[in-house]
Amino acid sequence: MKSINKTTEYKLGNAIMEYWFKCISKKNDRYADGDINELLEEFVHDCNVSYHSDELDRTVLNLTNSQKRKLYKMMLNSGILER
């Protein structure tokens, strides 16, 4: 697991987007796309931040640095990419 404590916030936003893209692009897991989007939508809703499904980078930019760190940890812990 990557150490996210040393990751700059810009890199963290990119890491979130990269992980999301890898999940939605998985060929051998037809549920990965829905699962990662559901995780993101629920997290963003719990943070009371506007969710823009067509502009996820805009959604991520609206998160605080602390929320980005928490979201990235949740994404890594979800195991969606590794299953």
Protein Blocks (a to p, Z undefined) as FASTA:
>chain_A
ZZfklpcfklmmmmmmmmmmmmmmpmklmklmmmmmmmmmmmmmmnopacdfklmmlmmm
mpcfklmmmmmmmmmmnommmZZ
